[in-house]
Amino acid sequence: MLHKFVKTITGQSTEDRQASLYSNLIRHEAKIGAEVFGPIPKGTKREFFCLDRHTWVWHEEWQDKGGHKQVRTTRYDVRPNGVLKSQNGHYQKVNDSELIRLSKAADLYLSRISSEMYSSVA
């Protein structure tokens, strides 16, 4: 899997290669993460990934019944005193039930990317 990513970025500067590799890895992780919440409805684009040690992102795009494109990006910021959720620039503390669901999704995500992407790298 990593060979395919590396093959596409040869010939670039070291910084460009690193940025491109990181972007490709995050994109692939996001595809795997999209499935941790169950089947993706037809016509829906979903991504779920860990951006850094303290940030999780869930992005979804779909068409409403009127055929209008809808987009929702939810960012979870893990802080020492709890997890904050941001949607449309509005922050709120994550309640206990959502925190449990997020924790289960994060565990499944980490397990899947570890086995599907990075198991042969170690």
N, CA, C and O atoms as a GROMACS GRO file, in nm:
protein
  488
    1MET      N    1   0.083  -0.119   0.000
    1MET     CA    2   0.000   0.000   0.000
    1MET      C    3   0.087   0.125   0.000
    1MET      O    4   0.066   0.215  -0.082
    2LEU      N    5   0.183   0.133   0.090
    2LEU     CA    6   0.270   0.250   0.096
    2LEU      C    7   0.352   0.266  -0.031
    2LEU      O    8   0.384   0.377  -0.072
    3HIS      N    9   0.386   0.153  -0.092
    3HIS     CA   10   0.465   0.158  -0.216
    3HIS      C   11   0.392   0.240  -0.322
    3HIS      O   12   0.454   0.320  -0.393
    4LYS      N   13   0.260   0.222  -0.333
    4LYS     CA   14   0.181   0.295  -0.430
    4LYS      C   15   0.187   0.446  -0.403
    4LYS      O   16   0.199   0.526  -0.496
    5PHE      N   17   0.179   0.485  -0.274
    5PHE     CA   18   0.187   0.626  -0.239
    5PHE      C   19   0.324   0.684  -0.273
    5PHE      O   20   0.334   0.791  -0.332
    6VAL      N   21   0.428   0.611  -0.236
    6VAL     CA   22   0.564   0.660  -0.258
    6VAL      C   23   0.594   0.671  -0.407
    6VAL      O   24   0.659   0.765  -0.452
    7LYS      N   25   0.546   0.574  -0.484
    7LYS     CA   26   0.571   0.572  -0.628
    7LYS      C   27   0.515   0.697  -0.697
    7LYS      O   28   0.572   0.746  -0.795
    8THR      N   29   0.403   0.748  -0.648
    8THR     CA   30   0.340   0.863  -0.714
    8THR      C   31   0.408   0.995  -0.682
    8THR      O   32   0.376   1.096  -0.745
    9ILE      N   33   0.498   0.999  -0.585
    9ILE     CA   34   0.554   1.127  -0.544
    9ILE      C   35   0.704   1.139  -0.568
    9ILE      O   36   0.766   1.235  -0.520
   10THR      N   37   0.764   1.046  -0.639
   10THR     CA   38   0.907   1.058  -0.669
   10THR      C   39   0.931   1.174  -0.763
   10THR      O   40   0.843   1.210  -0.842
   11GLY      N   41   1.050   1.234  -0.756
   11GLY     CA   42   1.083   1.346  -0.842
   11GLY      C   43   1.051   1.481  -0.782
   11GLY      O   44   1.077   1.583  -0.846
   12GLN      N   45   0.995   1.486  -0.662
   12GLN     CA   46   0.963   1.611  -0.596
   12GLN      C   47   1.070   1.643  -0.491
   12GLN      O   48   1.151   1.557  -0.456
   13SER      N   49   1.070   1.767  -0.442
   13SER     CA   50   1.160   1.801  -0.332
   13SER      C   51   1.120   1.721  -0.209
   13SER      O   52   1.009   1.670  -0.200
   14THR      N   53   1.211   1.711  -0.114
   14THR     CA   54   1.184   1.635   0.007
   14THR      C   55   1.060   1.687   0.079
   14THR      O   56   0.976   1.609   0.122
   15GLU      N   57   1.049   1.819   0.091
   15GLU     CA   58   0.934   1.878   0.160
   15GLU      C   59   0.804   1.849   0.084
   15GLU      O   60   0.702   1.818   0.145
   16ASP      N   61   0.810   1.861  -0.048
   16ASP     CA   62   0.691   1.834  -0.129
   16ASP      C   63   0.652   1.687  -0.120
   16ASP      O   64   0.533   1.655  -0.112
   17ARG      N   65   0.751   1.598  -0.122
   17ARG     CA   66   0.723   1.455  -0.109
   17ARG      C   67   0.659   1.424   0.025
   17ARG      O   68   0.562   1.349   0.032
   18GLN      N   69   0.712   1.483   0.132
   18GLN     CA   70   0.657   1.459   0.265
   18GLN      C   71   0.514   1.510   0.275
   18GLN      O   72   0.426   1.441   0.329
   19ALA      N   73   0.490   1.629   0.224
   19ALA     CA   74   0.355   1.686   0.227
   19ALA      C   75   0.258   1.602   0.145
   19ALA      O   76   0.145   1.578   0.187
   20SER      N   77   0.302   1.559   0.028
   20SER     CA   78   0.217   1.477  -0.058
   20SER      C   79   0.190   1.341   0.005
   20SER      O   80   0.076   1.292   0.001
   21LEU      N   81   0.290   1.280   0.062
   21LEU     CA   82   0.273   1.151   0.129
   21LEU      C   83   0.176   1.164   0.245
   21LEU      O   84   0.084   1.083   0.259
   22TYR      N   85   0.194   1.267   0.329
   22TYR     CA   86   0.105   1.289   0.442
   22TYR      C   87  -0.039   1.307   0.395
   22TYR      O   88  -0.131   1.248   0.451
   23SER      N   89  -0.059   1.388   0.292
   23SER     CA   90  -0.192   1.413   0.238
   23SER      C   91  -0.255   1.284   0.185
   23SER      O   92  -0.372   1.258   0.210
   24ASN      N   93  -0.178   1.204   0.113
   24ASN     CA   94  -0.228   1.077   0.060
   24ASN      C   95  -0.264   0.980   0.171
   24ASN      O   96  -0.365   0.910   0.163
   25LEU      N   97  -0.181   0.975   0.274
   25LEU     CA   98  -0.209   0.885   0.386
   25LEU      C   99  -0.336   0.928   0.459
   25LEU      O  100  -0.421   0.843   0.490
   26ILE      N  101  -0.351   1.056   0.487
   26ILE     CA  102  -0.471   1.106   0.553
   26ILE      C  103  -0.595   1.076   0.469
   26ILE      O  104  -0.698   1.035   0.523
   27ARG      N  105  -0.585   1.097   0.338
   27ARG     CA  106  -0.698   1.070   0.248
   27ARG      C  107  -0.739   0.923   0.255
   27ARG      O  108  -0.857   0.890   0.260
   28HIS      N  109  -0.639   0.835   0.256
   28HIS     CA  110  -0.669   0.692   0.262
   28HIS      C  111  -0.726   0.654   0.399
   28HIS      O  112  -0.820   0.576   0.409
   29GLU      N  113  -0.667   0.710   0.505
   29GLU     CA  114  -0.720   0.685   0.639
   29GLU      C  115  -0.865   0.733   0.649
   29GLU      O  116  -0.948   0.667   0.712
   30ALA      N  117  -0.895   0.848   0.589
   30ALA     CA  118  -1.030   0.904   0.594
   30ALA      C  119  -1.131   0.812   0.526
   30ALA      O  120  -1.245   0.800   0.571
   31LYS      N  121  -1.090   0.746   0.417
   31LYS     CA  122  -1.178   0.651   0.349
   31LYS      C  123  -1.209   0.532   0.439
   31LYS      O  124  -1.323   0.486   0.447
   32ILE      N  125  -1.106   0.482   0.506
   32ILE     CA  126  -1.128   0.371   0.600
   32ILE      C  127  -1.216   0.417   0.714
   32ILE      O  128  -1.310   0.348   0.754
   33GLY      N  129  -1.185   0.535   0.767
   33GLY     CA  130  -1.261   0.590   0.878
   33GLY      C  131  -1.407   0.615   0.844
   33GLY      O  132  -1.493   0.609   0.932
   34ALA      N  133  -1.436   0.643   0.719
   34ALA     CA  134  -1.574   0.670   0.677
   34ALA      C  135  -1.665   0.551   0.705
   34ALA      O  136  -1.785   0.569   0.723
   35GLU      N  137  -1.609   0.433   0.710
   35GLU     CA  138  -1.688   0.312   0.726
   35GLU      C  139  -1.713   0.273   0.871
   35GLU      O  140  -1.792   0.182   0.898
   36VAL      N  141  -1.648   0.341   0.966
   36VAL     CA  142  -1.664   0.300   1.107
   36VAL      C  143  -1.802   0.334   1.163
   36VAL      O  144  -1.841   0.282   1.267
   37PHE      N  145  -1.876   0.421   1.097
   37PHE     CA  146  -2.011   0.457   1.142
   37PHE      C  147  -2.118   0.376   1.070
   37PHE      O  148  -2.237   0.408   1.080
   38GLY      N  149  -2.077   0.273   0.998
   38GLY     CA  150  -2.172   0.190   0.928
   38GLY      C  151  -2.173   0.220   0.779
   38GLY      O  152  -2.092   0.298   0.730
   39PRO      N  153  -2.266   0.156   0.708
   39PRO     CA  154  -2.272   0.174   0.562
   39PRO      C  155  -2.294   0.321   0.525
   39PRO      O  156  -2.365   0.395   0.594
   40ILE      N  157  -2.232   0.362   0.417
   40ILE     CA  158  -2.244   0.499   0.368
   40ILE      C  159  -2.359   0.503   0.269
   40ILE      O  160  -2.358   0.431   0.169
   41PRO      N  161  -2.459   0.586   0.296
   41PRO     CA  162  -2.573   0.592   0.203
   41PRO      C  163  -2.530   0.635   0.063
   41PRO      O  164  -2.435   0.712   0.046
   42LYS      N  165  -2.600   0.583  -0.037
   42LYS     CA  166  -2.570   0.619  -0.175
   42LYS      C  167  -2.580   0.771  -0.191
   42LYS      O  168  -2.673   0.834  -0.140
   43GLY      N  169  -2.485   0.828  -0.264
   43GLY     CA  170  -2.485   0.972  -0.288
   43GLY      C  171  -2.424   1.053  -0.174
   43GLY      O  172  -2.426   1.176  -0.178
   44THR      N  173  -2.372   0.986  -0.073
   44THR     CA  174  -2.312   1.053   0.041
   44THR      C  175  -2.161   1.034   0.039
   44THR      O  176  -2.112   0.925   0.012
   45LYS      N  177  -2.090   1.139   0.068
   45LYS     CA  178  -1.945   1.132   0.084
   45LYS      C  179  -1.917   1.151   0.233
   45LYS      O  180  -1.966   1.246   0.294
   46ARG      N  181  -1.839   1.062   0.290
   46ARG     CA  182  -1.809   1.069   0.433
   46ARG      C  183  -1.661   1.046   0.454
   46ARG      O  184  -1.600   0.962   0.388
   47GLU      N  185  -1.604   1.120   0.548
   47GLU     CA  186  -1.465   1.102   0.589
   47GLU      C  187  -1.458   1.114   0.740
   47GLU      O  188  -1.528   1.195   0.801
   48PHE      N  189  -1.373   1.032   0.801
   48PHE     CA  190  -1.348   1.040   0.944
   48PHE      C  191  -1.201   1.008   0.962
   48PHE      O  192  -1.154   0.903   0.919
   49PHE      N  193  -1.128   1.098   1.028
   49PHE     CA  194  -0.985   1.077   1.043
   49PHE      C  195  -0.929   1.155   1.160
   49PHE      O  196  -0.991   1.247   1.213
   50CYS      N  197  -0.811   1.115   1.199
   50CYS     CA  198  -0.736   1.180   1.306
   50CYS      C  199  -0.635   1.273   1.239
   50CYS      O  200  -0.543   1.228   1.172
   51LEU      N  201  -0.653   1.402   1.259
   51LEU     CA  202  -0.565   1.501   1.197
   51LEU      C  203  -0.432   1.511   1.270
   51LEU      O  204  -0.326   1.519   1.207
   52ASP      N  205  -0.437   1.512   1.402
   52ASP     CA  206  -0.316   1.514   1.485
   52ASP      C  207  -0.353   1.454   1.621
   52ASP      O  208  -0.463   1.401   1.638
   53ARG      N  209  -0.262   1.462   1.717
   53ARG     CA  210  -0.285   1.397   1.848
   53ARG      C  211  -0.411   1.444   1.919
   53ARG      O  212  -0.466   1.372   2.002
   54HIS      N  213  -0.458   1.562   1.886
   54HIS     CA  214  -0.570   1.620   1.960
   54HIS      C  215  -0.692   1.652   1.874
   54HIS      O  216  -0.789   1.709   1.925
   55THR      N  217  -0.689   1.618   1.746
   55THR     CA  218  -0.796   1.662   1.657
   55THR      C  219  -0.850   1.547   1.572
   55THR      O  220  -0.775   1.480   1.501
   56TRP      N  221  -0.980   1.527   1.580
   56TRP     CA  222  -1.052   1.431   1.497
   56TRP      C  223  -1.149   1.507   1.408
   56TRP      O  224  -1.207   1.607   1.451
   57VAL      N  225  -1.167   1.461   1.285
   57VAL     CA  226  -1.254   1.530   1.189
   57VAL      C  227  -1.352   1.430   1.129
   57VAL      O  228  -1.315   1.320   1.088
   58TRP      N  229  -1.478   1.470   1.125
   58TRP     CA  230  -1.583   1.394   1.057
   58TRP      C  231  -1.644   1.490   0.956
   58TRP      O  232  -1.699   1.594   0.993
   59HIS      N  233  -1.635   1.454   0.827
   59HIS     CA  234  -1.687   1.538   0.719
   59HIS      C  235  -1.788   1.456   0.640
   59HIS      O  236  -1.764   1.340   0.606
   60GLU      N  237  -1.901   1.520   0.611
   60GLU     CA  238  -2.004   1.450   0.535
   60GLU      C  239  -2.068   1.545   0.434
   60GLU      O  240  -2.092   1.662   0.464
   61GLU      N  241  -2.096   1.494   0.314
   61GLU     CA  242  -2.164   1.569   0.209
   61GLU      C  243  -2.276   1.481   0.154
   61GLU      O  244  -2.259   1.361   0.135
   62TRP      N  245  -2.392   1.543   0.131
   62TRP     CA  246  -2.506   1.470   0.077
   62TRP      C  247  -2.601   1.570   0.012
   62TRP      O  248  -2.585   1.691   0.025
   63GLN      N  249  -2.701   1.516  -0.058
   63GLN     CA  250  -2.804   1.600  -0.116
   63GLN      C  251  -2.932   1.583  -0.034
   63GLN      O  252  -2.971   1.472  -0.001
   64ASP      N  253  -2.996   1.695  -0.002
   64ASP     CA  254  -3.121   1.688   0.072
   64ASP      C  255  -3.235   1.650  -0.023
   64ASP      O  256  -3.214   1.631  -0.143
   65LYS      N  257  -3.354   1.640   0.031
   65LYS     CA  258  -3.470   1.598  -0.051
   65LYS      C  259  -3.499   1.694  -0.165
   65LYS      O  260  -3.559   1.654  -0.265
   66GLY      N  261  -3.457   1.820  -0.150
   66GLY     CA  262  -3.476   1.919  -0.256
   66GLY      C  263  -3.365   1.918  -0.359
   66GLY      O  264  -3.367   1.998  -0.452
   67GLY      N  265  -3.267   1.828  -0.342
   67GLY     CA  266  -3.157   1.817  -0.436
   67GLY      C  267  -3.043   1.915  -0.410
   67GLY      O  268  -2.952   1.929  -0.492
   68HIS      N  269  -3.048   1.983  -0.297
   68HIS     CA  270  -2.944   2.080  -0.262
   68HIS      C  271  -2.830   2.011  -0.186
   68HIS      O  272  -2.852   1.927  -0.099
   69LYS      N  273  -2.710   2.048  -0.223
   69LYS     CA  274  -2.592   1.991  -0.158
   69LYS      C  275  -2.582   2.041  -0.014
   69LYS      O  276  -2.590   2.161   0.013
   70GLN      N  277  -2.564   1.947   0.077
   70GLN     CA  278  -2.545   1.978   0.218
   70GLN      C  279  -2.405   1.932   0.259
   70GLN      O  280  -2.358   1.828   0.214
   71VAL      N  281  -2.342   2.010   0.344
   71VAL     CA  282  -2.206   1.977   0.390
   71VAL      C  283  -2.200   2.001   0.541
   71VAL      O  284  -2.247   2.104   0.590
   72ARG      N  285  -2.143   1.906   0.612
   72ARG     CA  286  -2.122   1.924   0.756
   72ARG      C  287  -1.983   1.873   0.792
   72ARG      O  288  -1.949   1.758   0.765
   73THR      N  289  -1.906   1.959   0.852
   73THR     CA  290  -1.775   1.920   0.903
   73THR      C  291  -1.777   1.938   1.054
   73THR      O  292  -1.805   2.046   1.104
   74THR      N  293  -1.748   1.831   1.123
   74THR     CA  294  -1.743   1.834   1.269
   74THR      C  295  -1.600   1.808   1.311
   74THR      O  296  -1.538   1.709   1.271
   75ARG      N  297  -1.549   1.897   1.392
   75ARG     CA  298  -1.412   1.884   1.441
   75ARG      C  299  -1.418   1.860   1.591
   75ARG      O  300  -1.484   1.934   1.664
   76TYR      N  301  -1.350   1.758   1.635
   76TYR     CA  302  -1.344   1.725   1.777
   76TYR      C  303  -1.204   1.759   1.828
   76TYR      O  304  -1.105   1.704   1.780
   77ASP      N  305  -1.197   1.850   1.926
   77ASP     CA  306  -1.070   1.889   1.986
   77ASP      C  307  -1.060   1.825   2.124
   77ASP      O  308  -1.138   1.857   2.214
   78VAL      N  309  -0.964   1.735   2.139
   78VAL     CA  310  -0.943   1.665   2.264
   78VAL      C  311  -0.857   1.753   2.353
   78VAL      O  312  -0.743   1.787   2.319
   79ARG      N  313  -0.912   1.789   2.467
   79ARG     CA  314  -0.842   1.878   2.561
   79ARG      C  315  -0.836   1.810   2.698
   79ARG      O  316  -0.911   1.716   2.724
   80PRO      N  317  -0.747   1.856   2.785
   80PRO     CA  318  -0.734   1.794   2.918
   80PRO      C  319  -0.865   1.792   2.998
   80PRO      O  320  -0.887   1.701   3.077
   81ASN      N  321  -0.950   1.892   2.978
   81ASN     CA  322  -1.074   1.899   3.056
   81ASN      C  323  -1.197   1.847   2.980
   81ASN      O  324  -1.310   1.868   3.025
   82GLY      N  325  -1.176   1.780   2.868
   82GLY     CA  326  -1.288   1.725   2.793
   82GLY      C  327  -1.268   1.740   2.643
   82GLY      O  328  -1.163   1.784   2.598
   83VAL      N  329  -1.370   1.704   2.568
   83VAL     CA  330  -1.366   1.712   2.423
   83VAL      C  331  -1.464   1.819   2.377
   83VAL      O  332  -1.581   1.819   2.416
   84LEU      N  333  -1.414   1.910   2.294
   84LEU     CA  334  -1.499   2.014   2.236
   84LEU      C  335  -1.531   1.978   2.092
   84LEU      O  336  -1.446   1.928   2.018
   85LYS      N  337  -1.655   2.004   2.053
   85LYS     CA  338  -1.700   1.979   1.917
   85LYS      C  339  -1.725   2.112   1.851
   85LYS      O  340  -1.788   2.201   1.909
   86SER      N  341  -1.676   2.127   1.728
   86SER     CA  342  -1.697   2.250   1.653
   86SER      C  343  -1.771   2.218   1.524
   86SER      O  344  -1.730   2.130   1.448
   87GLN      N  345  -1.881   2.291   1.502
   87GLN     CA  346  -1.954   2.285   1.376
   87GLN      C  347  -1.990   2.428   1.339
   87GLN      O  348  -2.050   2.501   1.418
   88ASN      N  349  -1.952   2.468   1.218
   88ASN     CA  350  -1.980   2.604   1.171
   88ASN      C  351  -1.926   2.710   1.267
   88ASN      O  352  -1.990   2.814   1.288
   89GLY      N  353  -1.810   2.684   1.326
   89GLY     CA  354  -1.748   2.782   1.414
   89GLY      C  355  -1.807   2.788   1.554
   89GLY      O  356  -1.762   2.868   1.636
   90HIS      N  357  -1.908   2.706   1.581
   90HIS     CA  358  -1.972   2.704   1.713
   90HIS      C  359  -1.916   2.586   1.793
   90HIS      O  360  -1.924   2.471   1.750
   91TYR      N  361  -1.859   2.616   1.910
   91TYR     CA  362  -1.801   2.513   1.995
   91TYR      C  363  -1.897   2.476   2.107
   91TYR      O  364  -1.967   2.561   2.163
   92GLN      N  365  -1.900   2.347   2.137
   92GLN     CA  366  -1.974   2.300   2.254
   92GLN      C  367  -1.905   2.176   2.309
   92GLN      O  368  -1.838   2.103   2.236
   93LYS      N  369  -1.920   2.154   2.436
   93LYS     CA  370  -1.861   2.037   2.500
   93LYS      C  371  -1.940   1.913   2.458
   93LYS      O  372  -2.063   1.915   2.451
   94VAL      N  373  -1.868   1.805   2.430
   94VAL     CA  374  -1.931   1.680   2.388
   94VAL      C  375  -1.995   1.614   2.510
   94VAL      O  376  -1.931   1.599   2.614
   95ASN      N  377  -2.121   1.574   2.496
   95ASN     CA  378  -2.189   1.507   2.608
   95ASN      C  379  -2.140   1.363   2.621
   95ASN      O  380  -2.071   1.311   2.533
   96ASP      N  381  -2.175   1.299   2.730
   96ASP     CA  382  -2.123   1.166   2.762
   96ASP      C  383  -2.156   1.061   2.657
   96ASP      O  384  -2.070   0.981   2.621
   97SER      N  385  -2.279   1.060   2.606
   97SER     CA  386  -2.316   0.957   2.508
   97SER      C  387  -2.241   0.977   2.377
   97SER      O  388  -2.199   0.880   2.314
   98GLU      N  389  -2.223   1.101   2.334
   98GLU     CA  390  -2.147   1.126   2.212
   98GLU      C  391  -2.000   1.094   2.232
   98GLU      O  392  -1.933   1.045   2.141
   99LEU      N  393  -1.949   1.120   2.352
   99LEU     CA  394  -1.809   1.089   2.383
   99LEU      C  395  -1.785   0.938   2.375
   99LEU      O  396  -1.680   0.894   2.328
  100ILE      N  397  -1.880   0.860   2.422
  100ILE     CA  398  -1.868   0.713   2.415
  100ILE      C  399  -1.867   0.668   2.269
  100ILE      O  400  -1.785   0.584   2.231
  101ARG      N  401  -1.958   0.723   2.187
  101ARG     CA  402  -1.962   0.687   2.044
  101ARG      C  403  -1.834   0.729   1.974
  101ARG      O  404  -1.780   0.653   1.892
  102LEU      N  405  -1.784   0.848   2.004
  102LEU     CA  406  -1.659   0.896   1.943
  102LEU      C  407  -1.543   0.807   1.984
  102LEU      O  408  -1.458   0.774   1.901
  103SER      N  409  -1.538   0.770   2.109
  103SER     CA  410  -1.430   0.684   2.157
  103SER      C  411  -1.431   0.548   2.088
  103SER      O  412  -1.326   0.496   2.049
  104LYS      N  413  -1.550   0.490   2.073
  104LYS     CA  414  -1.562   0.361   2.003
  104LYS      C  415  -1.522   0.375   1.856
  104LYS      O  416  -1.453   0.288   1.802
  105ALA      N  417  -1.565   0.484   1.792
  105ALA     CA  418  -1.529   0.507   1.652
  105ALA      C  419  -1.379   0.526   1.638
  105ALA      O  420  -1.318   0.473   1.544
  106ALA      N  421  -1.318   0.601   1.729
  106ALA     CA  422  -1.173   0.624   1.725
  106ALA      C  423  -1.097   0.493   1.743
  106ALA      O  424  -0.998   0.467   1.674
  107ASP      N  425  -1.143   0.410   1.837
  107ASP     CA  426  -1.077   0.280   1.859
  107ASP      C  427  -1.086   0.192   1.734
  107ASP      O  428  -0.987   0.131   1.694
  108LEU      N  429  -1.203   0.186   1.673
  108LEU     CA  430  -1.221   0.106   1.552
  108LEU      C  431  -1.137   0.162   1.438
  108LEU      O  432  -1.074   0.086   1.364
  109TYR      N  433  -1.137   0.292   1.422
  109TYR     CA  434  -1.055   0.360   1.320
  109TYR      C  435  -0.908   0.322   1.338
  109TYR      O  436  -0.844   0.279   1.243
  110LEU      N  437  -0.856   0.339   1.458
  110LEU     CA  438  -0.714   0.310   1.483
  110LEU      C  439  -0.682   0.163   1.457
  110LEU      O  440  -0.576   0.131   1.403
  111SER      N  441  -0.772   0.075   1.496
  111SER     CA  442  -0.752  -0.067   1.472
  111SER      C  443  -0.749  -0.098   1.322
  111SER      O  444  -0.662  -0.172   1.275
  112ARG      N  445  -0.844  -0.041   1.249
  112ARG     CA  446  -0.851  -0.069   1.105
  112ARG      C  447  -0.734  -0.010   1.028
  112ARG      O  448  -0.677  -0.078   0.943
  113ILE      N  449  -0.695   0.115   1.055
  113ILE     CA  450  -0.584   0.171   0.979
  113ILE      C  451  -0.454   0.101   1.015
  113ILE      O  452  -0.364   0.086   0.932
  114SER      N  453  -0.444   0.059   1.141
  114SER     CA  454  -0.325  -0.015   1.182
  114SER      C  455  -0.312  -0.146   1.105
  114SER      O  456  -0.204  -0.180   1.057
  115SER      N  457  -0.422  -0.219   1.094
  115SER     CA  458  -0.416  -0.350   1.027
  115SER      C  459  -0.418  -0.337   0.874
  115SER      O  460  -0.353  -0.416   0.805
  116GLU      N  461  -0.493  -0.240   0.820
  116GLU     CA  462  -0.508  -0.229   0.676
  116GLU      C  463  -0.402  -0.145   0.608
  116GLU      O  464  -0.378  -0.161   0.488
  117MET      N  465  -0.337  -0.055   0.681
  117MET     CA  466  -0.241   0.033   0.618
  117MET      C  467  -0.098   0.014   0.668
  117MET      O  468  -0.003   0.017   0.590
  118TYR      N  469  -0.084  -0.004   0.797
  118TYR     CA  470   0.049   0.004   0.854
  118TYR      C  471   0.103  -0.128   0.911
  118TYR      O  472   0.213  -0.128   0.967
  119SER      N  473   0.032  -0.236   0.899
  119SER     CA  474   0.077  -0.362   0.956
  119SER      C  475   0.205  -0.414   0.892
  119SER      O  476   0.285  -0.480   0.959
  120SER      N  477   0.226  -0.386   0.766
  120SER     CA  478   0.347  -0.435   0.699
  120SER      C  479   0.463  -0.338   0.708
  120SER      O  480   0.573  -0.368   0.661
  121VAL      N  481   0.441  -0.221   0.769
  121VAL     CA  482   0.545  -0.118   0.778
  121VAL      C  483   0.633  -0.140   0.899
  121VAL      O  484   0.753  -0.114   0.894
  122ALA      N  485   0.575  -0.187   1.008
  122ALA     CA  486   0.649  -0.204   1.134
  122ALA      C  487   0.758  -0.301   1.114
  122ALA      O  488   0.832  -0.331   1.208
   0.00000   0.00000   0.00000
